[in-house]
């Protein structure tokens, strides 16, 4: 046991910073919105029970027309309902009318528009340093009070220079090739939402060695923040899909990561898994929550066997561990 703890203590990855391919609180505390007092009807509809059919959603939207009320854990405004974890690195899932054009923004001068799917479902993620966020459909708007976080400083020394600052022309060619592969993986556009009710941990027994968002200092050089969660486990430990999705990349030709698996959970929500010993899935393969996708290793830029687990939504870096705290209804 002492030997294993010693391994865990040094199994901190110096996970690669991929190029951008695209520009335990409860639910009520996570989605706190200050609202004016008003009368609340008692015939509350539990919108969590709909079957995602368009007719059923239309009924939900018609019955639940209220101004800033919490309806069975959903934050509502007009025909827009959102729930989830509104903090830096978090994610919410919103419900509106089918195929609605939804404006997502940090401010009135920093917005873009995306389309809800055929069932009116929309995902919205919050970056590591997200200052504020809102979603708007017509006159219906939900503002999120984004909870700010403090981040660790992560120091790793003794890494080979070829993984930190000094690259030969051949290594640069390998890095460029790996970057192109990652762009393909991030370009996946699965519309179907495989994520609805939170993630499970991809490694069931582990020791967490690095938190999401830690500032990275490698061999004394400050680097980009660490956008993953490092889970130390013995080499060969199964890695499980945290939620349903489609494999958008399954490669053993990566430079920093050694090997890399990406899963598209829909609407730009992509989880990925670095330094794997084996890759047990293929690109385009559909996976379900709990299915084995690979095994823990220490390939690439790594100092010991562990899984570096990451999550991204439309260019924003999210904390995958937060989604294991997804609010559950009783």
N, C-alpha and C positions, 0 to 999 in steps of 0.2 A: 504493500500500500504506500509506504514512504517513497519507494522508487517511482511509482506512478504519479504521486503528487509532485515529485521533483520534475518529472517530464512535463506535467501540466504547467509548472511555473515558467518553463522556457518555451512552451509551445505557443509563442506569439507570432502571428504571421505578419510579414511585411507585404500585405496584399497589394496587387497592382492597382494603380489608379487608371481605370479605363478611360479612353477618350469619350467625350460627350457625343452620343449618336443622335441626340435630339436636344435643338436648342434646349400601479395597479389601481389608478383612479377608476371610479365608476363612470358610467356613461354620462350622467348628469353633470359631474364635475368636469369631464373632458369636453363636453359640448356646451359649456356655460354660455348663455347669451342673455344679456340684460334686456328685459322687455317691460312694456307698460302693463299695469294691472288692468284686467278686463274680465268679463264674465266668461266662464268656461262651461260649455255644454257637458252634460253627463253621459251622453250616448257616444262614448269614445270607441272608435273603431281600431282594432289591433291590426295595423297594416302589415305586421310581420307575418300574418297568416295567408296572404294572397299567394296564388300559385303562379304568378308572373305572366298570366295570360293577359292580353291587351284589354279584354272586356273587364276582367277583374280589377286591373289597375285603374281603369276609367271609373269604376264604382268607388274604389278607394279615394281617388282624387275628388270625386263629387261629394262624398259624405264627409270627408275630413277637411273641408274648407274652413280654416281657422287662422287667426293672426298670431303668429309666434306662440304656439302652444307645444308642449311636449305630449305627443300621442304615443303611448307605449314605448317611450324611449327615443322617438324620432323628433328632431327639431324641425318645425314646419313653418312655412310661410306660403300661403296661397296653394299653388299646385306643386310645391317643392318640399321634399322631405329628405333629411340627411341624418345619418347616425355613424358613430365610429369613434375614433381617437383623434381629437383635434389638438395635437401638440406637435412640436417640431419633430419631424421624422415619422409622423403618424399618417393615417388614412381615414377617409370617410366614404361611405357609399350612399349615393343620393338616388331618390326615386322621383320621377316627374312623368310627363306625358311621353308616349312613344315617339322616338325620333326627334325629340325637341332639340332645338339649338340652345346650348347652355353657355353662358359667359362665365369664365373662371378668371379670377383676378386677385392680385395682391393689393392693388389700388386702382382708382379710375384711370390712371395713366399706364397701367401695367396689366393688361388683360388679353385673353385670347378666347376663341370660341371653339367648342367641340360639340359633338352630337351624341345625345343619349342613344342607347341601342333600341331595337324594335320593341323592347319591353319597358323602355323608359328608365333604364338603369345607367348610372354614371358613377365612375370612381374619381375621387379627387385626393391627391397626395400632397403632403407638406414637407418641404425640403429641410435639411439639417438646421438651417438658419432662417427658416421662414418667418417673416415679421408679422404677416397678417394674410387673411384670405377670405374670399367670399365667392358664392355662386349665385347666378341670376338667370331667371327665365322670364322674359317680359318684365312685368312689374313685381314678380315674386323674387325675393332675394333673401339668402341666409348668410349672415356674417359669422365667421368663426373666431372666437377668442383664443388664439393660438398660444398654448402654454410653452413658455421658453424653458430651455434646459441648460444645465451646466455639463460640460464635457471634460473627460479625462485628458491627461497627457500621456501618450504611450511612447516609451523609449525602447528601441531595439538596437543592440550593438552586435558586432561580430558577423554581420552579413557580408558575403562576398561583394566586392566592389562592382562586379558585372551586373548585380541586381539593384544597385543603388545609384551610381553616378558615372561609371566608366563603361562605355560600350564600344565594341569593335564594329567595323562596317557589317560584318556578318550578323552580329547580334542586333544591330539596328534594323537589318533586313528582316530578321525574325520578329522583331517588335512590330514593324509595320504590317507584316503578314497577319500577326495575331490581332492587331487593331482592326484590320479589315474584316476579319471573321467576327469580331465582337459587334461591329456595326451591322452586320447581317443579322445577328441574333437580336439586337435591340430594335431592328426595323420590323420585326414581327408585328402584325396587326390583327390579332385574334379579337373578334368582337364579343364573342360569348364570354361571359364572366364566370370563371371557374372558382373565383373567390367570393364567398358570401358570409361565412360565419367564423372567420378567423383562421389562423395558421396553427399547425402543430409544430413542435420542434423537429427539425430534420435528423437530429441525432438524439436518441432518447436518453442515453446516459452520457453525460459530458461534464466538463469543467469549463466555465466561461473564463477566458483569459483576457479578452479585450472587448470593451463595450463599443457600441455604435458611436461614431462621431468623434472619437479620441483624436487629438492632434498628434500626428506622427512625427517622431524624430528618429531617423534611421542613420546609424553610425555617426550621430552628432549633427546630422543635417535635417533641418525642419522640412517636412514634406506636406502634401495635401492631407486633410483629415482622413482618418480611417472610416470608410463608409460601410463597413461590415461588422458583423458580430463573430468573434472567434470562439469556436467551441472545440476544446481539446478532447480527444478521444483516441483510443488505441488504433493503430493502423489496421485497416480492414473492417472497421466498424461500419455497418450499413448506414447509408444516407437515404432518407425518406422524403418524398415529395410532401411539402407542408400543406398543399391544397391542390385541387384539380388544375390541369392546364395542358398546354401543348409544348413539347420540347422545341425550342427555337435554335438551340446550339448545343452540340455535344462534340467537343474537340479535345484531343490530347496533344495538340500542336501549339499550345500557348507558351509564351516566353515567361512572363512573370507568374502566371497562375499555374503553369505546368499542365493542368487539364482544367476544363471549364464546362459546366452544364448550365444552360439557361432554360427557364420554364416561363412561358407566357401565360399568365392567369387571366388575360383579357383586358382590353382597353388600355394597353400600355403598361400594365402592372407586371413586371418581369423580375422573378427571383433568380439568383445565380449562386453557384457553388464552386469554390476554388480549391486547388491543390489535391484533387481526388486521386486516390490510388488507382481506381478503376472507374470507367464510365459504362454504365449498364443500360443506357437508353440510346435511342437514335433520334436524329432530327426529324421533326414532323410527328413523332409518336405522342399519342394521348396518354397522360398519366393521371392517376387518381390519388387523392390524399392518402398517405401512408405507404404508397408503393415505393419499393427500392429503386433508386436511380443511379447509385454508385456506392463507393466505399471511401472512407477517410484515408487520406494519405499525407504526404509532405513534399509534393512536387513543386517545382518552380521556386519562387521567392518565399521560403518558409524555413523556420528554425525547428520544427517538430511536428509530429502528426496532429492535425486538427482540421476542422472545416471552417473556412471563411465563408460566411453566409451573408449575402447582400440582397438588396431589393431596390428597384428603381421604378418610378412612374413618370413617363414623359419628361425625361431629363432631370427629374428631382430625385435626390438620394433619400430613401426612406429607411427606417429602422425595422427590419423584419421581426425582431423580437417583440416589438410593440403589438404586432398582430396576433401574438399568442395570448394577449390580454383582451381580445375583442369582447365587447360587452355581451353577456348572455342573458336572455330573457328567461324568467322562471315560468 
